[in-house]
Amino acid sequence: MPVIIPRDEMNFAIRYLTTYTYDADVADNLNALRVKPAANGQQRCDEFGVRLDPEGRLHRHNDYFGTEVVEFEISRPHRKLTIDVRARVSTKAAGEPPRAPWTALSDPAYIEAGGEFLLQSDDAPTHSALIELLAATGATSTPLDALLLICELIPDRFEYRRGATYVDSTVEDLLDVGAGVCQDFVHLGLCVLRHHGIAARYVSGYLFATNGTGAEESVEVDTHAWLEALLPVLDGSEPVWVAADPTNRGLAGETHVKIGHGRHYADVPPIKGVYRGMAEAELEASVTMTRLERGDPASIARS
């Protein structure tokens, strides 16, 4: 399990390198990337660029949930595609989360703010493991306490194990197998929160973590997933999205770099594409995060 390095404020250079190698010519290779770090109250994207080989024209737009999508098409025949994404981002810790009581969830303003993130999308209501999770988390004093308990119970009761599930696995698959990865833990967390009437959304991004002493300044990481729960506020203020990481047992912080969010993984895949041809593709992908001192320049390939 990675060891998270706590910081009050952090600056990162990020490189996301993806290479597809095809065993025959392909053409009309159309792809959509969701890889640009988001901009919000805890995060700022200072630089961002994408380079393609073969070269192609980039088109950008925001999707339904507000995540920036970079689209491109390589029309001419090719047997290799390299996507080189570089970014520089600054993050800081979030403020203290609100502790309003459960009754605040029934406020019409909260329900309106939660919208579609209150709706279940993947459910297993008769599974004994889910029933136990719902009973334990429903007995807490506040929605925040339920969120924190979810982040403790899921890694306690389910093993983090690569290969135990696959990209299209359901919550019921995780409950049956008893093991999964961050994506599965998040989907289960969303299921429990929504059962309790707490709006929740899936978050895709990166986590700066090390496997040992924490002395590394540059580390290879995987894409990561966590969740955001909409917590009510007592004084009539707007409810607050609070980020939490069920894989790492607590609230998300400045070591988490958010790309985007949706109702579930299918809304924010890092890359999705199609091509014309009969070739099989071999994928190689890596993410490198380098911690920078405040104000350090980063060499970013601009699009």
C-alpha positions as CSV (number, residue, x, y, z in Angstrom):
1,M,0.0,0.0,0.0
2,P,1.5,3.4,-0.9
3,V,2.5,5.8,1.8
4,I,1.0,9.3,1.3
5,I,3.3,12.2,2.0
6,P,1.5,15.0,3.8
7,R,2.2,18.6,2.8
8,D,0.3,21.9,3.4
9,E,0.8,22.9,-0.2
10,M,2.4,21.0,-3.1
11,N,3.5,21.6,-6.7
12,F,3.9,18.9,-9.2
13,A,5.1,18.3,-12.7
14,I,3.1,15.4,-14.2
15,R,3.9,13.4,-17.4
16,Y,1.3,10.9,-18.7
17,L,2.9,8.9,-21.6
18,T,0.8,6.5,-23.6
19,T,1.9,4.4,-26.5
20,Y,-0.2,2.1,-28.7
21,T,1.6,-0.3,-31.0
22,Y,-0.4,-2.0,-33.7
23,D,0.5,-5.2,-35.5
24,A,-0.9,-3.9,-38.8
25,D,-1.8,-0.5,-40.3
26,V,-4.7,1.4,-38.7
27,A,-6.4,4.6,-39.8
28,D,-9.1,7.1,-38.7
29,N,-7.8,6.7,-35.1
30,L,-10.2,8.9,-33.1
31,N,-9.5,9.4,-29.4
32,A,-10.9,11.4,-26.4
33,L,-8.6,12.2,-23.5
34,R,-9.6,13.3,-20.0
35,V,-6.1,14.0,-18.6
36,K,-6.0,17.8,-17.8
37,P,-5.9,18.6,-14.1
38,A,-9.0,20.4,-13.0
39,A,-9.1,23.9,-11.6
40,N,-11.0,24.4,-8.3
41,G,-10.6,25.9,-4.8
42,Q,-7.9,23.4,-3.8
43,Q,-6.1,23.0,-7.2
44,R,-4.6,25.1,-10.0
45,C,-3.3,23.9,-13.3
46,D,-0.5,26.2,-14.3
47,E,0.6,24.6,-17.6
48,F,-0.8,21.8,-19.8
49,G,0.2,20.4,-23.1
50,V,-0.3,17.4,-25.4
51,R,2.0,16.1,-28.1
52,L,1.1,13.4,-30.6
53,D,3.1,11.2,-32.9
54,P,1.9,11.0,-35.6
55,E,0.8,14.7,-35.3
56,G,-2.8,15.6,-35.3
57,R,-5.1,18.6,-34.6
58,L,-6.4,18.9,-31.1
59,H,-10.0,19.9,-30.3
60,R,-11.0,20.8,-26.7
61,H,-14.4,21.0,-25.0
62,N,-15.9,20.5,-21.5
63,D,-18.1,17.4,-21.1
64,Y,-21.5,17.3,-19.3
65,F,-19.8,17.1,-15.9
66,G,-17.3,19.9,-16.6
67,T,-14.2,17.8,-17.3
68,E,-12.0,19.1,-20.1
69,V,-11.9,16.6,-23.1
70,V,-9.1,16.7,-25.6
71,E,-10.1,15.0,-28.9
72,F,-8.0,14.2,-32.0
73,E,-8.0,12.0,-35.1
74,I,-5.1,10.5,-36.9
75,S,-6.5,9.8,-40.4
76,R,-3.5,8.5,-42.3
77,P,-2.3,4.8,-41.8
78,H,0.1,4.2,-38.9
79,R,1.3,1.4,-36.7
80,K,2.2,3.4,-33.6
81,L,0.6,6.2,-31.7
82,T,2.3,8.1,-28.9
83,I,0.4,10.5,-26.6
84,D,2.6,12.6,-24.4
85,V,0.8,14.7,-21.9
86,R,2.6,17.1,-19.5
87,A,1.2,19.4,-16.9
88,R,2.2,21.5,-13.9
89,V,-0.3,21.8,-11.0
90,S,-0.4,23.3,-7.5
91,T,-2.6,21.8,-4.8
92,K,-3.5,22.7,-1.2
93,A,-5.4,21.1,1.6
94,A,-9.1,21.6,1.9
95,G,-10.8,23.3,4.8
96,E,-12.5,21.6,7.7
97,P,-15.5,19.6,6.5
98,P,-19.0,20.4,7.8
99,R,-20.6,18.3,10.5
100,A,-24.3,19.0,9.9
101,P,-26.7,16.3,11.2
102,W,-28.5,13.8,9.1
103,T,-31.7,15.8,9.1
104,A,-30.0,18.5,6.9
105,L,-30.1,16.0,4.0
106,S,-33.9,16.5,3.7
107,D,-33.5,20.3,3.0
108,P,-34.9,21.0,-0.5
109,A,-31.8,23.1,-1.3
110,Y,-29.6,20.1,-0.5
111,I,-31.6,17.8,-2.7
112,E,-31.5,20.3,-5.6
113,A,-27.7,20.7,-5.2
114,G,-27.2,16.9,-5.1
115,G,-29.2,16.3,-8.3
116,E,-28.3,13.2,-10.2
117,F,-25.5,12.3,-7.8
118,L,-28.2,11.1,-5.4
119,L,-29.3,8.4,-7.9
120,Q,-28.1,4.9,-7.6
121,S,-26.3,3.5,-10.6
122,D,-24.9,0.1,-9.4
123,D,-26.6,-1.6,-6.6
124,A,-26.7,-4.9,-4.7
125,P,-29.3,-4.3,-2.0
126,T,-29.8,-7.9,-0.9
127,H,-26.1,-8.7,-0.5
128,S,-25.2,-9.4,3.2
129,A,-21.9,-7.5,3.0
130,L,-23.7,-4.3,1.8
131,I,-26.5,-4.7,4.3
132,E,-23.8,-4.7,7.1
133,L,-22.1,-1.6,5.7
134,L,-25.3,0.3,5.5
135,A,-26.2,-0.6,9.1
136,A,-22.8,0.4,10.4
137,T,-22.6,3.7,8.5
138,G,-26.2,4.6,9.1
139,A,-25.7,4.4,12.9
140,T,-23.2,7.3,12.8
141,S,-24.0,10.8,14.2
142,T,-23.5,12.9,11.0
143,P,-23.0,12.4,7.2
144,L,-19.4,13.3,7.7
145,D,-19.0,10.5,10.3
146,A,-20.5,8.1,7.8
147,L,-18.1,9.2,5.1
148,L,-15.1,8.7,7.4
149,L,-16.4,5.3,8.5
150,I,-16.8,4.2,4.9
151,C,-13.2,5.0,4.3
152,E,-12.2,2.8,7.2
153,L,-14.6,-0.1,6.7
154,I,-14.1,-0.7,3.0
155,P,-10.3,-1.3,3.2
156,D,-10.9,-3.3,6.4
157,R,-13.4,-5.7,4.8
158,F,-12.0,-5.9,1.2
159,E,-8.5,-6.7,0.1
160,Y,-6.8,-4.4,-2.4
161,R,-5.7,-6.8,-5.1
162,R,-4.9,-6.1,-8.7
163,G,-6.5,-8.5,-11.1
164,A,-9.3,-9.5,-8.8
165,T,-11.7,-7.4,-10.9
166,Y,-11.8,-5.8,-14.3
167,V,-12.7,-2.4,-15.7
168,D,-16.4,-3.2,-16.1
169,S,-16.8,-4.9,-12.7
170,T,-19.9,-4.1,-10.6
171,V,-20.3,-3.5,-6.9
172,E,-21.7,-7.0,-6.6
173,D,-18.5,-8.4,-8.2
174,L,-16.5,-6.7,-5.4
175,L,-18.8,-8.0,-2.7
176,D,-18.6,-11.5,-4.1
177,V,-14.9,-11.7,-4.7
178,G,-13.9,-9.8,-1.5
179,A,-11.1,-7.9,-3.3
180,G,-10.6,-5.2,-5.9
181,V,-8.8,-2.0,-6.7
182,C,-9.4,1.7,-6.0
183,Q,-12.1,1.9,-8.7
184,D,-14.1,-0.8,-7.0
185,F,-13.7,0.7,-3.6
186,V,-15.0,4.0,-4.9
187,H,-18.0,2.4,-6.6
188,L,-18.9,0.7,-3.3
189,G,-18.5,3.9,-1.4
190,L,-20.8,5.7,-3.8
191,C,-23.4,3.0,-3.4
192,V,-23.4,3.3,0.4
193,L,-23.5,7.1,0.4
194,R,-26.3,7.3,-2.1
195,H,-28.3,4.7,-0.1
196,H,-28.1,7.1,2.9
197,G,-29.3,10.1,0.8
198,I,-25.8,11.6,0.5
199,A,-25.0,12.9,-3.0
200,A,-21.7,11.4,-4.2
201,R,-19.5,11.4,-7.3
202,Y,-16.6,9.4,-8.8
203,V,-13.3,11.3,-9.1
204,S,-10.4,10.3,-11.4
205,G,-6.9,11.6,-11.0
206,Y,-3.4,10.9,-9.6
207,L,-2.0,10.3,-6.1
208,F,1.5,11.3,-5.2
209,A,2.7,8.4,-3.0
210,T,5.8,6.4,-2.3
211,N,6.4,2.8,-1.4
212,G,9.0,3.4,1.3
213,T,10.7,6.3,3.1
214,G,8.9,9.1,1.3
215,A,12.2,10.7,0.3
216,E,11.5,10.3,-3.5
217,E,10.9,13.5,-5.4
218,S,9.8,11.8,-8.6
219,V,7.7,8.7,-8.6
220,E,5.9,6.4,-11.0
221,V,2.2,6.3,-10.2
222,D,-1.0,4.8,-11.5
223,T,-4.2,6.7,-12.3
224,H,-6.2,6.7,-9.1
225,A,-9.8,7.1,-8.1
226,W,-11.5,8.5,-5.0
227,L,-14.9,10.1,-4.3
228,E,-16.5,13.4,-3.4
229,A,-19.5,13.5,-1.0
230,L,-21.8,16.5,-0.9
231,L,-22.1,17.4,2.8
232,P,-24.8,19.8,4.1
233,V,-24.0,23.0,6.1
234,L,-26.2,24.1,9.0
235,D,-26.1,27.9,8.6
236,G,-27.9,27.8,5.3
237,S,-24.8,28.0,3.2
238,E,-24.4,25.9,0.1
239,P,-23.4,22.3,0.7
240,V,-19.8,21.4,0.3
241,W,-18.1,18.7,-1.8
242,V,-15.7,16.8,0.4
243,A,-13.1,14.5,-1.2
244,A,-12.4,11.1,0.5
245,D,-10.2,8.2,-0.5
246,P,-11.6,4.8,0.5
247,T,-8.4,3.1,-0.7
248,N,-6.2,5.2,1.7
249,R,-8.6,5.4,4.7
250,G,-9.4,9.1,4.9
251,L,-10.1,12.4,3.4
252,A,-8.2,13.3,0.2
253,G,-5.6,16.0,0.5
254,E,-2.9,18.0,-1.3
255,T,-1.3,14.8,-2.6
256,H,-4.4,14.1,-4.7
257,V,-4.5,15.7,-8.2
258,K,-8.0,15.7,-9.6
259,I,-8.7,15.3,-13.3
260,G,-12.5,15.2,-13.3
261,H,-15.6,13.6,-11.9
262,G,-18.8,11.9,-12.9
263,R,-21.4,9.5,-11.6
264,H,-19.1,6.5,-12.1
265,Y,-15.8,5.5,-13.9
266,A,-17.4,5.4,-17.3
267,D,-17.9,9.1,-17.2
268,V,-14.2,9.9,-16.7
269,P,-11.9,7.3,-18.4
270,P,-8.4,8.8,-19.1
271,I,-8.6,7.7,-22.7
272,K,-11.2,6.3,-25.0
273,G,-11.0,5.7,-28.7
274,V,-11.7,3.7,-31.8
275,Y,-9.8,3.1,-35.0
276,R,-10.4,1.5,-38.5
277,G,-8.4,-1.7,-39.2
278,M,-8.1,-5.3,-38.3
279,A,-4.9,-4.8,-36.1
280,E,-4.5,-5.8,-32.5
281,A,-3.1,-3.1,-30.2
282,E,-0.5,-3.3,-27.5
283,L,-0.7,-0.6,-24.8
284,E,2.0,0.9,-22.7
285,A,1.2,3.7,-20.3
286,S,3.0,5.4,-17.4
287,V,2.5,8.4,-15.2
288,T,5.4,10.2,-13.5
289,M,4.8,12.8,-10.8
290,T,7.7,15.1,-9.7
291,R,7.4,17.3,-6.7
292,L,8.6,20.8,-7.3
293,E,9.6,23.5,-4.9
294,R,7.4,26.5,-4.9
295,G,8.0,28.6,-8.1
296,D,10.2,26.0,-9.7
297,P,9.9,26.1,-13.5
298,A,8.8,22.9,-15.3
299,S,9.4,22.0,-18.9
300,I,6.0,21.5,-20.4
301,A,5.2,20.6,-23.9
302,R,2.6,23.0,-25.1
303,S,-0.1,21.9,-27.6
